[in-house]
């Protein structure tokens, strides 16, 4: 496995959970939108498995983010940082 791939896998799961939570979706609701099971969403969020490229693209479109951001950016940290700068 290439260096960084494990981190990317964890980042995708972390971002899916963050995006799902910020859009007030349950795992079941997101699963229904994507045509997968709730257990699949749980596995993605935990980093146990990773969504295929089609599901990643669908998630990116659904949440209006780039595939790059989904895979590599800690979205929850970015939002916290932006809010901190806006307040300061």
ABEGO torsion letter per residue (X at the ends): XBBGAAAAAAAAAAAAAAAAAAAGBBAAAAAAAAGBBAAAAAAAAAGABBBBAAAAAAAAAAAGBBAAAAAABBAAAAAAAAAAAAAX
